[in-house]
């Protein structure tokens, strides 16, 4: 029995002691209704008396072990996960900004996405509990992330993906040596199949929201931000949203800092969704969840039924979070603007967060001197097809300087 933490049901508030594997609250999940987000999502809670005795410097020195569901940092994969760069941007299109803009670049994680934060924790927990095979459903990033972490740990990974997932992400999964299971259907179908396989084969499931430890991994971005900003809280954080797990992790990190008495306010978290996949923010405050089929170029946030809807919605409502929807064209334009202005090439889901920021800036919704953070959650190399409409690869020139000069006259 692990007295360090316990699980709390997001729906009924029931506390479940840690020990062994826990996914959902057994009472609430037994009442699951078809077509609805999962019931009984669990949150990891720590002993408040224990964590309030810790300073942030001590917490940072231990690499946040006191706020992680692990016994030892030695259980983590030996890949450098987290501690990603935070870049300050002073100008966009040559125009100085009146507010502060910070970009948290999580494409610098080992498999080039934010998902490594969760996969590392899940892999470490499996290591500490003698589990050899892990499984996940993914549109690509979570799957390649888990496959990479398992490769580093000597564990086996089985990844269920929609057959339409970007080829670059499927390539990563296979190169890491995982077993790839393409599904003739969407992400939600792959998710359900992976859960059924978990029950039948006894594998350990990494699925976001279904496994409460994924949120614990993702919350580390907030702890890092707090440290990188000299223990200050930003005014706004723009987060791309699909299943609702990343945004819940961002909230959870700051919530833990509040529980420790280190901060007294929550930043305004802006949930950014694609117009073609906005089932989470469209259902905020609704009496009954109603989903519409998702269709967006940002495959990483394309979700019909957000698996962490109940927790993400609760956080957004409790802390007065904000929401915005952006078009696919705005996402593509944001990807181009971000790359040309900052040198950071991100996948569409990450560009969606920047598109949300741009919409705020255009509507003068960012106060002067405010501090704004954008989470860039994945590399643009993950999905090259998404930006092909922006590209015009030139016809080759003849190998002589006159041809080069002629070519450059039209370009420079």
C-alpha positions as CSV (number, residue, x, y, z in Angstrom):
1,X,0.0,0.0,0.0
2,X,1.4,3.4,-1.0
3,X,0.5,6.1,1.6
4,X,2.2,8.8,-0.5
5,X,-1.0,9.3,-2.6
6,X,-4.5,8.0,-3.2
7,X,-7.0,8.3,-6.0
8,X,-10.1,10.5,-5.9
9,X,-13.1,10.0,-8.3
10,X,-13.8,13.1,-10.3
11,X,-17.5,12.3,-10.2
12,X,-18.5,11.0,-6.8
13,X,-15.4,12.1,-4.8
14,X,-14.7,8.6,-3.5
15,X,-11.2,8.0,-2.3
16,X,-9.4,4.9,-3.4
17,X,-6.1,3.8,-1.8
18,X,-3.1,3.5,-4.0
19,X,-1.8,0.0,-4.5
20,X,-1.8,-2.1,-7.7
21,X,-3.4,-0.8,-10.9
22,X,-6.4,1.5,-10.9
23,X,-8.1,3.0,-13.9
24,X,-11.6,4.2,-13.2
25,X,-13.9,4.5,-10.1
26,X,-15.6,1.1,-10.0
27,X,-18.9,2.6,-8.8
28,X,-19.2,5.4,-11.4
29,X,-17.8,3.4,-14.3
30,X,-20.4,0.8,-13.7
31,X,-23.0,3.4,-14.6
32,X,-21.4,4.3,-17.9
33,X,-23.9,5.4,-20.6
34,X,-23.2,4.7,-24.3
35,X,-22.1,7.7,-26.3
36,X,-21.0,9.6,-23.2
37,X,-17.5,10.5,-22.0
38,X,-16.0,8.0,-19.5
39,X,-17.5,8.1,-16.0
40,X,-15.4,7.7,-12.9
41,X,-12.2,9.4,-14.1
42,X,-9.6,9.3,-11.2
43,X,-7.4,12.1,-9.9
44,X,-4.2,11.4,-8.0
45,X,-4.1,13.3,-4.7
46,X,-1.2,13.6,-2.3
47,X,-1.1,14.0,1.5
48,X,-1.5,17.8,2.0
49,X,0.4,17.8,5.3
50,X,3.4,16.1,3.6
51,X,3.6,18.3,0.6
52,X,3.0,21.6,2.5
53,X,6.3,21.0,4.3
54,X,8.3,21.2,1.1
55,X,9.8,24.3,-0.5
56,X,9.9,24.7,-4.2
57,X,13.7,24.6,-4.3
58,X,13.6,21.3,-2.5
59,X,10.9,20.0,-4.8
60,X,12.9,21.1,-7.9
61,X,16.1,19.5,-6.5
62,X,14.3,16.2,-6.2
63,X,12.9,16.6,-9.8
64,X,9.4,16.7,-8.3
65,X,9.5,13.2,-7.0
66,X,7.3,14.2,-4.0
67,X,4.5,15.1,-6.5
68,X,4.9,12.0,-8.7
69,X,3.2,8.6,-8.2
70,X,6.6,6.9,-8.2
71,X,9.0,5.5,-5.5
72,X,12.2,6.4,-7.3
73,X,13.4,8.5,-10.2
74,X,15.6,5.6,-11.2
75,X,12.5,3.9,-12.5
76,X,12.1,6.4,-15.2
77,X,13.4,5.7,-18.8
78,X,16.9,7.0,-19.3
79,X,15.8,9.4,-21.9
80,X,15.7,13.1,-21.1
81,X,12.0,13.9,-20.7
82,X,10.8,17.4,-19.7
83,X,13.0,20.4,-18.9
84,X,12.1,21.7,-22.3
85,X,13.0,25.3,-23.5
86,X,10.9,28.3,-22.7
87,X,11.5,31.0,-25.3
88,X,10.6,34.7,-25.0
89,X,9.4,36.3,-28.2
90,X,9.7,40.0,-28.4
91,X,8.6,40.7,-32.0
92,X,6.1,39.1,-34.5
93,X,6.3,40.2,-38.2
94,X,8.9,42.8,-37.1
95,X,6.5,44.5,-34.7
96,X,7.5,44.7,-31.0
97,X,4.9,43.1,-28.7
98,X,3.4,45.2,-25.8
99,X,2.8,42.0,-23.8
100,X,5.1,39.2,-22.9
101,X,5.0,36.1,-25.1
102,X,6.6,32.8,-24.0
103,X,6.7,29.6,-26.0
104,X,7.1,26.3,-24.2
105,X,8.6,24.0,-26.8
106,X,7.8,20.4,-25.9
107,X,8.8,19.2,-29.4
108,X,12.2,18.9,-27.7
109,X,11.1,15.8,-25.8
110,X,12.7,12.4,-26.9
111,X,9.9,11.4,-29.3
112,X,9.2,15.1,-30.2
113,X,5.9,15.6,-28.4
114,X,4.4,16.6,-25.1
115,X,3.1,13.0,-24.7
116,X,6.5,11.8,-23.5
117,X,5.8,13.4,-20.1
118,X,2.9,11.0,-19.5
119,X,4.5,8.0,-21.2
120,X,7.6,8.3,-19.0
121,X,5.6,8.2,-15.8
122,X,3.4,5.3,-17.0
123,X,6.5,3.3,-18.1
124,X,8.2,3.9,-14.7
125,X,5.1,2.8,-12.8
126,X,5.0,-0.4,-14.9
127,X,8.7,-0.9,-14.2
128,X,8.2,-0.6,-10.4
129,X,5.3,-3.0,-10.6
130,X,7.0,-5.7,-12.8
131,X,4.8,-5.1,-15.8
132,X,6.3,-6.1,-19.1
133,X,3.7,-5.1,-21.8
134,X,2.0,-1.8,-22.2
135,X,-0.8,-0.8,-24.6
136,X,-2.3,2.5,-25.8
137,X,-4.7,3.9,-28.4
138,X,-3.4,6.9,-30.3
139,X,-3.7,9.1,-33.3
140,X,0.0,8.9,-33.4
141,X,1.8,11.0,-30.8
142,X,0.9,9.0,-27.6
143,X,1.6,5.8,-29.5
144,X,5.0,6.8,-30.7
145,X,5.8,8.2,-27.3
146,X,4.9,5.0,-25.4
147,X,6.8,3.0,-28.0
148,X,9.9,5.1,-27.5
149,X,9.8,4.9,-23.8
150,X,9.2,1.2,-23.8
151,X,12.1,0.7,-26.2
152,X,14.3,2.6,-23.7
153,X,13.1,0.5,-20.8
154,X,13.2,-2.9,-22.5
155,X,9.4,-3.2,-22.3
156,X,6.9,-4.3,-24.9
157,X,4.4,-1.8,-26.5
158,X,1.2,-2.5,-28.4
159,X,-0.3,0.5,-30.1
160,X,-3.8,0.7,-31.6
161,X,-4.2,3.6,-34.2
162,X,-6.8,4.7,-36.7
163,X,-5.6,3.6,-40.1
164,X,-5.7,7.3,-41.2
165,X,-3.0,8.4,-38.7
166,X,-0.1,10.3,-40.3
167,X,2.6,8.1,-41.8
168,X,5.4,9.8,-39.9
169,X,3.9,8.9,-36.6
170,X,3.3,5.3,-37.7
171,X,6.9,5.1,-38.8
172,X,8.1,6.2,-35.4
173,X,6.0,3.5,-33.7
174,X,7.4,0.8,-35.9
175,X,11.0,2.0,-35.7
176,X,10.8,1.8,-31.9
177,X,9.9,-1.9,-32.3
178,X,6.3,-1.7,-31.0
179,X,3.5,-3.9,-32.3
180,X,1.3,-1.6,-34.4
181,X,-2.5,-2.4,-34.7
182,X,-4.1,-0.2,-37.4
183,X,-7.9,0.0,-36.9
184,X,-10.4,0.5,-39.7
185,X,-12.1,3.3,-37.8
186,X,-11.6,6.4,-35.8
187,X,-9.6,7.1,-32.6
188,X,-12.6,6.3,-30.3
189,X,-12.9,2.9,-31.9
190,X,-9.1,2.3,-31.4
191,X,-9.5,3.4,-27.8
192,X,-12.3,1.0,-27.0
193,X,-10.4,-1.9,-28.7
194,X,-7.3,-1.2,-26.6
195,X,-9.3,-1.2,-23.4
196,X,-10.9,-4.5,-24.4
197,X,-7.4,-5.9,-25.2
198,X,-6.3,-4.8,-21.7
199,X,-9.0,-6.8,-20.1
200,X,-8.4,-9.9,-22.2
201,X,-4.6,-10.0,-22.2
202,X,-3.8,-8.3,-18.9
203,X,-1.6,-5.5,-20.4
204,X,-1.1,-2.2,-18.6
205,X,-3.0,0.6,-20.4
206,X,-1.5,4.0,-20.9
207,X,-4.6,5.6,-22.5
208,X,-5.1,9.2,-21.6
209,X,-7.7,9.8,-18.9
210,X,-8.4,6.1,-18.5
211,X,-5.0,5.8,-16.8
212,X,-4.9,8.6,-14.0
213,X,-1.1,8.6,-14.1
214,X,-1.0,10.3,-17.5
215,X,-2.3,13.5,-16.0
216,X,0.5,13.3,-13.4
217,X,3.1,13.2,-16.1
218,X,1.5,16.1,-18.0
219,X,1.3,18.3,-15.0
220,X,5.1,18.5,-14.8
221,X,4.9,21.2,-17.5
222,X,3.3,23.5,-15.0
223,X,5.9,22.8,-12.3
224,X,8.6,23.5,-14.9
225,X,7.0,26.7,-16.0
226,X,6.8,27.9,-12.4
227,X,10.5,27.3,-12.0
228,X,11.5,28.8,-15.3
229,X,9.5,31.9,-14.6
230,X,11.3,32.4,-11.2
231,X,8.4,31.2,-9.3
232,X,5.8,33.5,-10.9
233,X,2.4,32.5,-12.3
234,X,1.7,33.6,-15.9
235,X,-1.4,35.5,-16.7
236,X,-2.6,33.2,-19.5
237,X,-1.6,29.8,-21.0
238,X,-2.9,28.8,-24.4
239,X,-3.4,25.0,-24.6
240,X,-4.5,22.8,-27.5
241,X,-7.4,20.6,-26.5
242,X,-8.6,17.3,-27.7
243,X,-9.3,14.6,-25.1
244,X,-8.9,17.2,-22.3
245,X,-5.9,15.5,-20.6
246,X,-3.2,18.1,-21.3
247,X,-5.3,20.9,-20.1
248,X,-6.2,18.9,-17.0
249,X,-2.5,18.3,-16.4
250,X,-1.7,22.0,-16.7
251,X,-4.5,22.7,-14.1
252,X,-3.4,19.9,-11.9
253,X,0.2,21.1,-11.7
254,X,-0.8,24.6,-10.6
255,X,-3.4,23.0,-8.3
256,X,-0.7,21.0,-6.5
257,X,1.4,24.2,-6.2
258,X,-1.7,25.9,-4.6
259,X,-2.1,22.9,-2.2
260,X,1.6,23.4,-1.2
261,X,0.9,27.0,-0.4
262,X,3.4,28.2,-3.0
263,X,0.9,30.1,-5.2
264,X,-2.4,31.8,-4.4
265,X,-4.0,32.1,-7.8
266,X,-4.6,30.0,-10.9
267,X,-3.5,31.4,-14.3
268,X,-6.2,31.8,-16.9
269,X,-6.1,28.7,-19.0
270,X,-7.4,29.1,-22.6
271,X,-8.7,25.9,-24.1
272,X,-8.1,26.1,-27.9
273,X,-10.0,23.6,-30.1
274,X,-10.3,23.3,-33.9
275,X,-13.7,24.3,-35.2
276,X,-14.1,20.9,-36.7
277,X,-13.4,19.1,-33.4
278,X,-14.7,21.2,-30.5
279,X,-16.8,18.6,-28.6
280,X,-15.2,19.5,-25.3
281,X,-15.8,23.2,-25.2
282,X,-19.2,22.9,-27.0
283,X,-20.5,20.8,-24.2
284,X,-19.3,22.9,-21.2
285,X,-22.2,23.4,-18.9
286,X,-24.5,21.3,-21.0
287,X,-27.0,19.0,-19.2
288,X,-26.3,16.2,-21.6
289,X,-23.1,15.5,-23.7
290,X,-23.8,15.6,-27.4
291,X,-21.0,14.9,-29.8
292,X,-20.6,15.6,-33.5
293,X,-18.2,13.8,-35.8
294,X,-14.7,15.4,-35.7
295,X,-12.9,16.6,-38.8
296,X,-9.8,18.7,-38.6
297,X,-6.3,18.9,-40.1
298,X,-5.0,18.8,-36.5
299,X,-5.2,15.0,-36.0
300,X,-3.8,15.1,-32.5
301,X,-6.8,17.0,-31.2
302,X,-9.4,15.3,-33.4
303,X,-11.8,13.6,-30.9
304,X,-15.5,12.7,-31.0
305,X,-15.8,11.9,-27.3
306,X,-13.2,13.6,-25.2
307,X,-12.1,11.0,-22.7
308,X,-11.2,13.4,-20.0
309,X,-14.3,15.6,-20.5
310,X,-15.6,15.6,-17.0
311,X,-12.3,16.6,-15.3
312,X,-11.4,19.2,-17.9
313,X,-14.8,20.7,-17.8
314,X,-14.8,20.8,-14.0
315,X,-11.4,22.6,-14.0
316,X,-12.5,25.1,-16.7
317,X,-15.6,26.0,-14.8
318,X,-14.1,26.0,-11.3
319,X,-11.2,28.3,-12.3
320,X,-13.0,30.4,-14.9
321,X,-11.0,29.2,-17.8
322,X,-11.6,30.5,-21.3
323,X,-12.2,28.9,-24.6
324,X,-11.8,29.6,-28.3
325,X,-12.3,27.8,-31.6
326,X,-10.0,28.2,-34.6
327,X,-10.4,27.2,-38.2
328,X,-8.2,24.7,-40.0
329,X,-7.0,27.6,-42.2
330,X,-6.1,29.6,-39.2
331,X,-4.1,26.7,-37.9
332,X,-2.2,26.3,-41.1
333,X,-1.5,30.1,-41.2
334,X,-0.4,30.0,-37.6
335,X,2.0,27.1,-38.3
336,X,3.6,29.2,-41.1
337,X,3.7,32.4,-39.0
338,X,5.2,30.6,-36.0
339,X,7.9,29.0,-38.1
340,X,8.9,32.1,-40.0
341,X,8.9,34.3,-36.9
342,X,10.5,32.0,-34.3
343,X,12.2,29.2,-36.1
344,X,9.9,26.7,-34.4
345,X,8.1,24.2,-36.7
346,X,5.2,22.6,-35.0
347,X,2.5,20.1,-35.9
348,X,-1.1,21.4,-36.5
349,X,-2.3,20.7,-32.9
350,X,0.5,22.9,-31.5
351,X,-0.1,25.5,-34.1
352,X,-3.8,25.6,-33.0
353,X,-2.6,27.0,-29.6
354,X,-0.7,29.8,-31.4
355,X,-3.8,30.4,-33.6
356,X,-5.8,30.9,-30.5
357,X,-3.2,33.4,-29.2
358,X,-3.3,35.3,-32.5
359,X,-7.1,35.5,-32.3
360,X,-6.8,37.0,-28.8
361,X,-4.2,39.5,-29.9
362,X,-6.2,40.6,-32.9
363,X,-9.2,41.3,-30.7
364,X,-7.0,43.2,-28.1
365,X,-7.8,40.6,-25.4
366,X,-4.2,40.6,-24.1
367,X,-3.6,43.4,-21.6
368,X,-0.4,45.4,-22.0
369,X,2.4,43.9,-19.9
370,X,0.5,40.6,-19.4
371,X,2.5,37.4,-19.5
372,X,1.2,34.8,-21.9
373,X,2.5,31.3,-22.5
374,X,1.7,29.0,-25.5
375,X,2.2,25.3,-25.2
376,X,3.8,23.9,-28.3
377,X,3.1,20.2,-28.0
378,X,4.7,18.5,-31.0
379,X,7.1,18.8,-33.9
380,X,6.0,19.8,-37.4
381,X,8.0,16.8,-38.7
382,X,5.2,14.6,-37.2
383,X,2.8,15.5,-40.0
384,X,4.4,17.0,-43.2
385,X,1.3,16.5,-45.3
386,X,-0.6,19.1,-43.3
387,X,1.5,22.0,-44.6
388,X,1.9,21.0,-48.2
389,X,-0.6,23.7,-49.3
390,X,1.9,26.3,-48.0
391,X,4.8,24.9,-50.0
392,X,6.0,25.6,-53.6
393,X,9.3,23.7,-54.1
394,X,11.2,25.4,-56.9
395,X,12.1,23.8,-60.2
396,X,15.8,22.9,-60.2
397,X,18.2,25.4,-61.7
398,X,20.9,24.6,-64.2
399,X,24.3,24.2,-62.6
400,X,25.7,27.6,-63.6
401,X,25.8,30.9,-61.8
402,X,23.9,32.8,-64.5
403,X,20.9,30.4,-63.9
404,X,21.3,31.0,-60.1
405,X,21.3,34.8,-60.6
406,X,18.2,34.6,-62.8
407,X,16.5,32.4,-60.2
408,X,17.3,34.7,-57.3
409,X,16.0,37.8,-59.1
410,X,12.5,36.5,-58.6
411,X,13.1,35.5,-55.0
412,X,15.1,38.1,-53.2
